[in-house]
């Protein structure tokens, strides 16, 4: 019985070692590939920060204009709804 348990333990350890070796080979392959890849800066130039601020300012102005128009319309719609409800109640 002890021999069977030892054989199973040895087989489990061998399987784990094989899996670990395979994992190390894959990771080495990935790191070698990444090390030989060109840097991102060769293909991509980050936009200037002013570009982001310019977009943010335009977006803010557009949203502000929308909400101002929306707030001008809402009281009129509420007033009309109240008038209709009042007329229907009579």
N, CA, C and O atoms as a MOPAC input file, in Angstrom:
PM7 MOZYME 1SCF
protein

 N      0.81800 1    -1.19500 1     0.00000 1
 C      0.00000 1     0.00000 1     0.00000 1
 C      0.86300 1     1.26100 1     0.00000 1
 O      0.55600 1     2.24300 1    -0.67700 1
 N      1.94800 1     1.21300 1     0.77500 1
 C      2.83400 1     2.37100 1     0.83900 1
 C      3.49600 1     2.61700 1    -0.50900 1
 O      3.73400 1     3.76200 1    -0.89400 1
 N      3.79300 1     1.53200 1    -1.22600 1
 C      4.41200 1     1.68900 1    -2.54500 1
 C      3.46800 1     2.36800 1    -3.52900 1
 O      3.90300 1     3.16400 1    -4.36200 1
 N      2.17300 1     2.05800 1    -3.43800 1
 C      1.18400 1     2.67900 1    -4.31800 1
 C      1.05100 1     4.16600 1    -3.99600 1
 O      0.96300 1     4.99700 1    -4.90000 1
 N      1.03700 1     4.49500 1    -2.71100 1
 C      0.93900 1     5.89600 1    -2.30300 1
 C      2.16900 1     6.66500 1    -2.74900 1
 O      2.05700 1     7.80300 1    -3.20300 1
 N      3.33500 1     6.06000 1    -2.62700 1
 C      4.57300 1     6.70100 1    -3.05600 1
 C      4.56500 1     6.90900 1    -4.56400 1
 O      5.00200 1     7.95300 1    -5.04900 1
 N      4.07800 1     5.93500 1    -5.30100 1
 C      4.02400 1     6.04200 1    -6.76000 1
 C      3.09000 1     7.17100 1    -7.18500 1
 O      3.39800 1     7.93400 1    -8.10100 1
 N      1.93700 1     7.26800 1    -6.50500 1
 C      0.99400 1     8.34600 1    -6.83200 1
 C      1.60400 1     9.69400 1    -6.49100 1
 O      1.49900 1    10.63700 1    -7.27600 1
 N      2.23700 1     9.79800 1    -5.34000 1
 C      2.86800 1    11.05700 1    -4.93900 1
 C      3.95100 1    11.45100 1    -5.93100 1
 O      4.04900 1    12.61600 1    -6.31500 1
 N      4.76000 1    10.49300 1    -6.34600 1
 C      5.81100 1    10.78100 1    -7.32900 1
 C      5.22600 1    11.23900 1    -8.66100 1
 O      5.75200 1    12.14800 1    -9.30200 1
 N      4.13900 1    10.60300 1    -9.06600 1
 C      3.49900 1    10.97400 1   -10.33800 1
 C      2.90800 1    12.37700 1   -10.25100 1
 O      3.01200 1    13.15200 1   -11.20100 1
 N      2.28600 1    12.71000 1    -9.11200 1
 C      1.72100 1    14.05400 1    -8.93100 1
 C      2.83900 1    15.09400 1    -8.97600 1
 O      2.70600 1    16.12200 1    -9.63900 1
 N      3.92900 1    14.82900 1    -8.27900 1
 C      5.04800 1    15.77400 1    -8.27800 1
 C      5.66600 1    15.92200 1    -9.65900 1
 O      6.04700 1    17.02500 1   -10.05100 1
 N      5.77000 1    14.83600 1   -10.39300 1
 C      6.30400 1    14.89100 1   -11.75200 1
 C      5.39200 1    15.72000 1   -12.66200 1
 O      5.87100 1    16.50700 1   -13.47900 1
 N      4.07700 1    15.53800 1   -12.51200 1
 C      3.12200 1    16.30700 1   -13.30900 1
 C      3.20300 1    17.79600 1   -12.98500 1
 O      3.16200 1    18.64000 1   -13.87900 1
 N      3.31700 1    18.10300 1   -11.70500 1
 C      3.44100 1    19.50500 1   -11.29900 1
 C      4.71800 1    20.10800 1   -11.85000 1
 O      4.70600 1    21.23500 1   -12.34600 1
 N      5.81900 1    19.37900 1   -11.77100 1
 C      7.09600 1    19.86200 1   -12.29100 1
 C      7.01500 1    20.09400 1   -13.80100 1
 O      7.53000 1    21.09100 1   -14.30500 1
 N      6.37600 1    19.18300 1   -14.51200 1
 C      6.21400 1    19.33400 1   -15.95800 1
 C      5.39400 1    20.58800 1   -16.27700 1
 O      5.73800 1    21.34000 1   -17.18900 1
 N      4.31100 1    20.81200 1   -15.52600 1
 C      3.47600 1    22.00000 1   -15.73700 1
 C      4.25700 1    23.27500 1   -15.42200 1
 O      4.13300 1    24.27400 1   -16.12900 1
 N      5.05800 1    23.23600 1   -14.36200 1
 C      5.85600 1    24.41700 1   -14.00900 1
 C      6.89300 1    24.71700 1   -15.08800 1
 O      7.10100 1    25.87500 1   -15.45100 1
 N      7.54000 1    23.67500 1   -15.59600 1
 C      8.53100 1    23.87200 1   -16.66500 1
 C      7.87500 1    24.45900 1   -17.91900 1
 O      8.43600 1    25.34800 1   -18.55900 1
 N      6.69500 1    23.96100 1   -18.26100 1
 C      5.97700 1    24.48100 1   -19.42700 1
 C      5.61600 1    25.95100 1   -19.22100 1
 O      5.73400 1    26.76300 1   -20.13800 1
 N      5.17600 1    26.28300 1   -18.01100 1
 C      4.82900 1    27.67000 1   -17.70600 1
 C      6.04400 1    28.57200 1   -17.83100 1
 O      5.94900 1    29.66600 1   -18.38800 1
 N      7.17900 1    28.12700 1   -17.32000 1
 C      8.40200 1    28.92900 1   -17.42000 1
 C      8.82400 1    29.13100 1   -18.87000 1
 O      9.28100 1    30.21400 1   -19.23500 1
 N      8.67500 1    28.10000 1   -19.70100 1
 C      9.01900 1    28.23400 1   -21.12300 1
 C      8.10800 1    29.23900 1   -21.81900 1
 O      8.56500 1    30.04900 1   -22.62600 1
 N      6.81800 1    29.18100 1   -21.50100 1
 C      5.87800 1    30.13000 1   -22.10400 1
 C      6.21100 1    31.55500 1   -21.67000 1
 O      6.24100 1    32.46500 1   -22.49900 1
 N      6.45800 1    31.75000 1   -20.38400 1
 C      6.78800 1    33.09100 1   -19.89400 1
 C      8.08700 1    33.60900 1   -20.50400 1
 O      8.19700 1    34.79400 1   -20.82000 1
 N      9.06600 1    32.73000 1   -20.66900 1
 C     10.32400 1    33.15200 1   -21.29800 1
 C     10.07000 1    33.56100 1   -22.74000 1
 O     10.63100 1    34.54500 1   -23.22100 1
 N      9.22000 1    32.80000 1   -23.42800 1
 C      8.88100 1    33.16000 1   -24.80700 1
 C      8.20500 1    34.51800 1   -24.88900 1
 O      8.50900 1    35.32600 1   -25.76700 1
 N      7.28200 1    34.75900 1   -23.96100 1
 C      6.59400 1    36.05800 1   -23.94300 1
 C      7.56800 1    37.19000 1   -23.65300 1
 O      7.54700 1    38.21600 1   -24.33300 1
 N      8.41500 1    37.01300 1   -22.65500 1
 C      9.34200 1    38.09500 1   -22.31900 1
 C     10.34000 1    38.34100 1   -23.44000 1
 O     10.70300 1    39.48800 1   -23.70100 1
 N     10.78700 1    37.28300 1   -24.10600 1
 C     11.68900 1    37.47300 1   -25.25100 1
 C     10.98800 1    38.22200 1   -26.37800 1
 O     11.57500 1    39.09700 1   -27.01300 1
 N      9.73100 1    37.87200 1   -26.62000 1
 C      8.97200 1    38.54600 1   -27.67000 1
 C      8.75800 1    40.01600 1   -27.32900 1
 O      8.94600 1    40.88900 1   -28.17600 1
 N      8.36700 1    40.28600 1   -26.08900 1
 C      8.14200 1    41.67500 1   -25.68200 1
 C      9.43500 1    42.48200 1   -25.71100 1
 O      9.42600 1    43.66200 1   -26.06400 1
 N     10.53500 1    41.85600 1   -25.34400 1
 C     11.81800 1    42.56700 1   -25.34900 1
 C     12.24400 1    42.93000 1   -26.76300 1
 O     12.89900 1    43.95100 1   -26.97400 1
 N     11.87600 1    42.10000 1   -27.72900 1
 C     12.29200 1    42.37100 1   -29.10800 1
 C     11.28300 1    43.22400 1   -29.87000 1
 O     11.55300 1    43.64100 1   -30.99600 1
 N     10.12700 1    43.48600 1   -29.27100 1
 C      9.10500 1    44.29700 1   -29.94300 1
 C      9.52500 1    45.76400 1   -29.95200 1
 O     10.18500 1    46.22900 1   -29.02300 1
 N      9.14800 1    46.48100 1   -30.98600 1
 C      9.48700 1    47.91500 1   -31.01700 1
 C      8.71300 1    48.65100 1   -29.93100 1
 O      7.63500 1    48.22400 1   -29.51600 1
 N      9.27100 1    49.73900 1   -29.49100 1
 C      8.60100 1    50.50700 1   -28.45200 1
 C      7.35900 1    51.18200 1   -29.02000 1
 O      7.26000 1    51.42800 1   -30.22200 1
 N      6.44600 1    51.46800 1   -28.15600 1
 C      5.18900 1    52.09000 1   -28.56300 1
 C      5.42000 1    53.46700 1   -29.17000 1
 O      4.67700 1    53.89200 1   -30.05400 1
 N      6.43400 1    54.15200 1   -28.70200 1
 C      6.68200 1    55.50800 1   -29.19700 1
 C      7.06000 1    55.54000 1   -30.67100 1
 O      6.96900 1    56.59000 1   -31.30800 1
 N      7.48000 1    54.41200 1   -31.21900 1
 C      7.80800 1    54.38900 1   -32.64100 1
 C      6.55500 1    54.47000 1   -33.51100 1
 O      6.62200 1    54.90200 1   -34.66200 1
 N      5.42500 1    54.05900 1   -32.96600 1
 C      4.17900 1    54.03100 1   -33.73200 1
 C      3.14400 1    55.03700 1   -33.24900 1
 O      2.23200 1    55.39100 1   -33.99600 1
 N      3.27100 1    55.49300 1   -32.03500 1
 C      2.23300 1    56.33500 1   -31.43700 1
 C      2.86300 1    57.57700 1   -30.83700 1
 O      3.80400 1    57.50100 1   -30.04800 1
 N      2.33000 1    58.70200 1   -31.22100 1
 C      2.77000 1    59.95500 1   -30.63200 1
 C      1.60700 1    60.49000 1   -29.81000 1
 O      0.52500 1    60.74400 1   -30.33800 1
 N      1.83600 1    60.65400 1   -28.54600 1
 C      0.77400 1    61.12100 1   -27.66300 1
 C      0.38600 1    62.54500 1   -28.03800 1
 O      1.25500 1    63.37700 1   -28.30100 1
 N     -0.91900 1    62.83100 1   -28.06400 1
 C     -1.33500 1    64.19700 1   -28.36600 1
 C     -0.91100 1    65.15100 1   -27.25800 1
 O     -0.71800 1    64.75400 1   -26.10900 1
 N     -0.77700 1    66.38100 1   -27.62100 1
 C     -0.39000 1    67.38300 1   -26.63300 1
 C     -1.52800 1    67.57500 1   -25.64000 1
 O     -2.69900 1    67.40500 1   -25.97900 1
 N     -1.17700 1    67.92400 1   -24.43400 1
 C     -2.16800 1    68.06600 1   -23.36200 1
 C     -3.17200 1    69.16800 1   -23.68600 1
 O     -4.32600 1    69.10000 1   -23.26300 1
 N     -2.74000 1    70.18000 1   -24.43200 1
 C     -3.65300 1    71.26200 1   -24.80400 1
 C     -4.81600 1    70.74400 1   -25.64700 1
 O     -5.91500 1    71.29800 1   -25.60700 1
 N     -4.57000 1    69.68900 1   -26.40400 1
 C     -5.63300 1    69.10200 1   -27.21400 1
 C     -6.74100 1    68.57300 1   -26.32100 1
 O     -7.92200 1    68.75500 1   -26.61500 1
 N     -6.36100 1    67.91900 1   -25.23300 1
 C     -7.36200 1    67.38500 1   -24.30500 1
 C     -8.12800 1    68.51000 1   -23.61900 1
 O     -9.35000 1    68.44200 1   -23.48500 1
 N     -7.41100 1    69.54700 1   -23.18500 1
 C     -8.08800 1    70.65900 1   -22.53200 1
 C     -9.01600 1    71.38400 1   -23.50100 1
 O    -10.10800 1    71.79700 1   -23.11100 1
 N     -8.60400 1    71.54400 1   -24.74300 1
 C     -9.45500 1    72.19000 1   -25.73900 1
 C    -10.73900 1    71.40900 1   -25.94300 1
 O    -11.81700 1    71.99800 1   -26.01700 1
 N    -10.63800 1    70.10100 1   -26.03400 1
 C    -11.81700 1    69.26400 1   -26.18300 1
 C    -12.70500 1    69.37200 1   -24.95100 1
 O    -13.92400 1    69.49200 1   -25.07400 1
 N    -12.11000 1    69.32900 1   -23.77300 1
 C    -12.88900 1    69.41500 1   -22.53700 1
 C    -13.63700 1    70.75000 1   -22.45700 1
 O    -14.78900 1    70.79100 1   -22.02400 1
 N    -12.99000 1    71.82800 1   -22.86900 1
 C    -13.64000 1    73.13500 1   -22.84200 1
 C    -14.81200 1    73.18600 1   -23.81200 1
 O    -15.86700 1    73.72900 1   -23.48200 1
 N    -14.63600 1    72.62500 1   -25.00600 1
 C    -15.73400 1    72.59700 1   -25.98100 1
 C    -16.88800 1    71.73200 1   -25.48400 1
 O    -18.05600 1    72.09000 1   -25.63800 1
 N    -16.55000 1    70.58800 1   -24.88500 1
 C    -17.58000 1    69.70400 1   -24.34500 1
 C    -18.34700 1    70.39500 1   -23.23000 1
 O    -19.57500 1    70.31700 1   -23.18400 1
 N    -17.64100 1    71.07000 1   -22.33300 1
 C    -18.29100 1    71.79200 1   -21.24000 1
 C    -19.21600 1    72.88100 1   -21.78600 1
 O    -20.33400 1    73.03600 1   -21.29500 1
 N    -18.77600 1    73.62400 1   -22.77800 1
 C    -19.60000 1    74.69300 1   -23.36200 1
 C    -20.85900 1    74.10800 1   -24.00300 1
 O    -21.94500 1    74.67300 1   -23.86700 1
 N    -20.71900 1    72.98400 1   -24.69600 1
 C    -21.86200 1    72.34500 1   -25.33200 1
 C    -22.85300 1    71.85000 1   -24.28900 1
 O    -24.06000 1    72.03700 1   -24.44000 1
 N    -22.35600 1    71.22600 1   -23.24200 1
 C    -23.23300 1    70.71900 1   -22.18100 1
 C    -23.92600 1    71.87300 1   -21.44300 1
 O    -25.10600 1    71.78400 1   -21.10400 1
 N    -23.18800 1    72.93900 1   -21.20400 1
 C    -23.76400 1    74.09900 1   -20.52000 1
 C    -24.89400 1    74.69100 1   -21.35300 1
 O    -25.96400 1    74.99600 1   -20.82600 1
 N    -24.65900 1    74.85300 1   -22.63900 1
 C    -25.67800 1    75.39100 1   -23.53800 1
 C    -26.92300 1    74.49600 1   -23.54300 1
 O    -28.04900 1    74.99100 1   -23.51900 1
 N    -26.71200 1    73.18600 1   -23.57400 1
 C    -27.83000 1    72.24400 1   -23.56700 1
 C    -28.64500 1    72.37600 1   -22.28800 1
 O    -29.87300 1    72.44500 1   -22.34600 1
 N    -27.98600 1    72.41200 1   -21.13800 1
 C    -28.71900 1    72.48600 1   -19.88200 1
 C    -29.43700 1    73.82000 1   -19.70900 1
 O    -30.52700 1    73.86500 1   -19.13900 1
 N    -28.84400 1    74.89500 1   -20.19000 1
 C    -29.53000 1    76.18800 1   -20.12800 1
 C    -30.81300 1    76.13100 1   -20.95000 1
 O    -31.86600 1    76.56900 1   -20.48600 1
 N    -30.73300 1    75.59500 1   -22.16600 1
 C    -31.92500 1    75.45800 1   -23.00600 1
 C    -32.94100 1    74.53200 1   -22.35500 1
 O    -34.14200 1    74.80100 1   -22.38400 1
 N    -32.46200 1    73.45000 1   -21.77200 1
 C    -33.35200 1    72.49900 1   -21.11400 1
 C    -34.08500 1    73.15200 1   -19.94600 1
 O    -35.29100 1    72.96400 1   -19.78500 1
 N    -33.36800 1    73.90900 1   -19.14300 1
 C    -33.99300 1    74.56500 1   -17.99500 1
 C    -34.95600 1    75.65800 1   -18.40900 1
 O    -35.88500 1    75.97500 1   -17.66500 1
 N    -34.75500 1    76.24100 1   -19.57900 1
 C    -35.71600 1    77.23000 1   -20.08900 1
 C    -37.00300 1    76.55000 1   -20.51800 1
 O    -38.08500 1    77.12000 1   -20.37000 1
 N    -36.89900 1    75.33600 1   -21.05000 1
 C    -38.06800 1    74.61400 1   -21.55100 1
 C    -38.86600 1    73.95700 1   -20.44300 1
 O    -40.09300 1    73.89800 1   -20.52600 1
 N    -38.20900 1    73.46300 1   -19.41300 1
 C    -38.89400 1    72.70500 1   -18.36300 1
 C    -39.96900 1    73.53600 1   -17.66000 1
 O    -41.08400 1    73.03600 1   -17.50800 1
 N    -39.70900 1    74.76800 1   -17.22400 1
 C    -40.77900 1    75.52800 1   -16.55600 1
 C    -42.00000 1    75.74900 1   -17.46100 1
 O    -43.13700 1    75.71000 1   -16.99300 1
 N    -41.75800 1    75.97900 1   -18.75800 1
 C    -42.88000 1    76.15100 1   -19.67600 1
 C    -43.70700 1    74.87400 1   -19.75000 1
 O    -44.93600 1    74.93100 1   -19.73600 1
 N    -43.06100 1    73.74900 1   -19.82700 1
 C    -43.76500 1    72.46900 1   -19.90600 1
 C    -44.51900 1    72.18900 1   -18.61800 1
 O    -45.63700 1    71.67600 1   -18.65700 1
 N    -43.92900 1    72.51300 1   -17.48500 1
 C    -44.59600 1    72.30200 1   -16.19500 1
 C    -45.81700 1    73.20400 1   -16.08600 1
 O    -46.87500 1    72.77200 1   -15.62500 1
 N    -45.67100 1    74.45800 1   -16.51100 1
 C    -46.77800 1    75.40400 1   -16.45300 1
 C    -47.93000 1    74.93000 1   -17.33400 1
 O    -49.08600 1    74.97600 1   -16.91300 1
 N    -47.62800 1    74.47200 1   -18.56500 1
 C    -48.66800 1    73.98300 1   -19.46800 1
 C    -49.35300 1    72.75000 1   -18.89800 1
 O    -50.57000 1    72.60800 1   -19.01600 1
 N    -48.59100 1    71.86300 1   -18.28600 1
 C    -49.17500 1    70.66000 1   -17.69300 1
 C    -50.09300 1    71.03800 1   -16.53900 1
 O    -51.17100 1    70.46100 1   -16.39400 1
 N    -49.68500 1    71.98900 1   -15.72400 1
 C    -50.51800 1    72.43600 1   -14.59500 1
 C    -51.79400 1    73.08300 1   -15.10600 1
 O    -52.86500 1    72.87400 1   -14.53600 1
 N    -51.69200 1    73.86500 1   -16.17400 1
 C    -52.88700 1    74.49700 1   -16.73600 1
 C    -53.85400 1    73.45200 1   -17.27800 1
 O    -55.06500 1    73.57100 1   -17.08800 1
 N    -53.32600 1    72.42200 1   -17.95500 1
 C    -54.18900 1    71.35600 1   -18.47200 1
 C    -54.85500 1    70.58800 1   -17.34600 1
 O    -56.03400 1    70.24500 1   -17.44000 1
 N    -54.12300 1    70.31800 1   -16.30000 1
 C    -54.67500 1    69.58200 1   -15.16200 1
 C    -55.74100 1    70.42100 1   -14.47000 1
 O    -56.76900 1    69.89900 1   -14.03800 1
 N    -55.49700 1    71.68900 1   -14.36900 1
 C    -56.46300 1    72.58800 1   -13.73900 1
 C    -57.74400 1    72.69100 1   -14.58700 1
 O    -58.85200 1    72.70000 1   -14.05100 1
 N    -57.57600 1    72.76900 1   -15.91600 1
 C    -58.73500 1    72.84400 1   -16.79400 1
 C    -59.52200 1    71.53200 1   -16.79100 1
 O    -60.75000 1    71.54100 1   -16.87700 1
 N    -58.83100 1    70.43800 1   -16.69600 1
 C    -59.51700 1    69.13900 1   -16.67500 1
 C    -60.28800 1    68.94100 1   -15.36400 1
 O    -61.30000 1    68.24100 1   -15.33600 1
 N    -59.82000 1    69.54100 1   -14.31400 1
 C    -60.47500 1    69.38600 1   -13.01300 1
 C    -61.75000 1    70.19700 1   -12.93000 1
 O    -62.60100 1    69.90100 1   -12.09100 1
 N    -61.91500 1    71.19800 1   -13.75700 1
 C    -63.12000 1    72.05600 1   -13.69700 1
 C    -64.29100 1    71.42300 1   -14.29900 1
 O    -65.36900 1    72.01600 1   -14.32400 1

